[in-house]
Amino acid sequence: MSFTDQIKSNPKLKKLALWMLMPKNQARPRLWVKLFLNPIKHHKGKGALIRRRTRMDVLPFNHFSIGDHSTIEDFATINNGVGAVIIGDRTRIGLGCVLIGPVTVGNDVMFAQNIVVSGLNHGYQEINMPPSLQPVETKPITIKDEVWIGANAVLTAGITVGKHAVIAAGSIVTKDVPDYSIAAGNPARILKKYNPESKEWERI
């Protein structure tokens, strides 16, 4: 059994390790983790830019990486506490966006402002316990290459957005969006798809 597995299997050691990594009841890492541990553990690509006022709730026990020439804008929040956050090359995460892992974002993706992408759901089934204390459930979100997501959209756990798809502003995406399609609404539905024979974006 590895050292990490030993910590995970021992409740007291796990509690101690978590306390060393982040203050109680907080999601952000301690300063020593941010300054010394995360730069060793995580990958930042050539020319990648994380703005100074981005909130990086990034911890060493799950992966985080940002690819070459990608940008995370001010006031965004990145959280890998329950799952990896992977951002590809030449991708822009806009002002005020929230990414909670497990999330994988491809290359050449555009996020507008205030988008929420969360692979996390809190349990609620036990009525004698607040949801904040119940076990969490995670389902990975995959956003493929060349996707454009409009402002204030929400992408829920477990969905995949296909290549070169467009998500309209304000949409709530609860199901997969195919390649080369446009989705809008609450819940989002497919409005158009690209037809390679006619070379037109056609209404469904």
N, C-alpha and C positions, 0 to 999 in steps of 0.2 A: 504494500500500500504506500502510495506517495505521501510526502509531507502535507500537500494540499488536501488530499483525501482524508488524512488523519485529523486535520483541523475541522473539515466539514462534518466528519462523523462524531466529533466530540463537542457537545453543546457548550461546555465551558470554554474550550479553546476557541470555538467559533465566535462566541460572544466577545472574548478578549480581542481576537483578531479584528473584528468589526469595530470595536471601540478604538483600537489603534489606528484604523484607517479613516474613520469618520466620527464626528461627535454624535452622541445619542440623539435619536429623533431628527437627524438631519440627513440629507441626501448628498451633500457636497463633501469632498475629501478634506482631510486635514492638510495644513500647509506643507508639511514635510512630504506627504504623498504627492501633492501637486508639483513641488519643486524638484524632488529627487527621484521618486519612484516612477511616476507616469512618463517622464521623458525617456526612460530606459525601456519601459514596457510597451509603449504605444508608438505608432508610426505616423509621422507627418511628412507628406511628400514634398518634392522639390517645388518651390514657389507657392506652396499652400499658405493660406492666410486665415488665422483665427483672430477676429477683432478683439480688442482689449476688453470690451464690455460684454463679451459672450460669457454666459455661465456654463462652465465646464464641470458638471457633476460626473467626472470620469474617475473610475477606480481601477486598480490593477488586476482584479480577479475576473474581469471580462474584457474582451478586446475592444479597442478603438483605433480607427485609422482614418486618415483623410488623404486623398490622392493628390497627385501633382496638379498644381495651379488651381486648386479648389479654394473656395472661400466660405467661411461661416461669418455672417454679418452680426453687428452689434445686437444685444438684447435677446439673442437666441439662447436656447438651453439644450445642452446635449447630456443625456443621462444613460450610462451603460451599466447601472447598478444591477439590473436583472437580465441583461442580454447585450450582446455586442452591438456596437454602432460602427458600420463600415460605410465610408463615403468615397466614391470613385474619383476619377480625374476630371478636371475642368467643370466641376459642379459648384453651383452657388446655392447656399442655404440662406434665405432672405432674413430681413429684420424681424425679430420677435418670434421666429419659428421654434418649435419644440420637437425634439427627436428623443424618444424613449425606446431603448432596445428591447428585444432584438430587431434591428432594422438594417437592411442593406440597400444602399443607394448607388445606382450605377454611374456611368460616365456621361458628361454633357447634360446633366439634369438641371432644371431651373425650378427653384422654390421661390414663390413670391413672398408676401409678408404674412406673419401670424398663422402659419400652417402648423397643425398638430399631427404628428405621426407617432402612434404609441402601440408597441407590441405587448403592452401590459394591461391586465385587468385585475382589479381587486375582487377577492371573494366577498360574498354578501349573504350566503345561505344560512349561516349560523346567526339567529336573531338575538342571541344573548351576548354577542361580541361585536364591537364596531368594525365596519369593513376595513378600517386602517390596520387592524390587528389580525385580520384573517389572511390565510395563505393567498399568494398571488398566482395568477395563471399567465403564461406568456405564449404567444404565437407569433412567429416571425413575419415581418412585413418585408416584401421585396419590391423595390422600385427599379425597373430596368433602365437601360440607356435612353437618353434623349427625351425623357419625360418632362413635361411642363405642367406645373401645379399652380393654380391661381390662388389668390389671397384668401385667407380664412377657411381654407379647406381642412377637413379632418379625415385622416385615414386610420381605420380601426384595425385591431390585431388580426393577423392571419391572412391578409389580402396581398395580392400581387398586382402591380400595375405594369402592363406590358410596354414593350419598346415603342418609343415615339408617340405614346398616348398623351392626351391632354385632359386634365381635370379642371373643370370650370371653377371659378371663384365661389366660395361658400358651399361647396359640395361636401356631402358626408358619404364617404366611400366605405361600404360595408361588404362588398363583393369584388371579386377579381375584375380587372379591366383589361380587355385583350389588347394585343399589339395594334398600333395604328388605328386607334379609336378615340372618340371624344365622349367623356362622361360628364354629366351635370345633374344637380338636384339633391334632394334629401328624402329618401336615400338616393344616391347617384344611380343613374341608368345610362345606358349607351345611346347617344343621340346620332352619331355618325361613325362610319368606318371608311377607311381608305380602300378603294377598289383598284388593285394593280392592273386590271384589264382596261378599265375606262380611264385610269389615272386621275380619278376624282374622289373627293370626300363625299360620300353619299349618305343620306339620311336612312336610318333603320326603319 
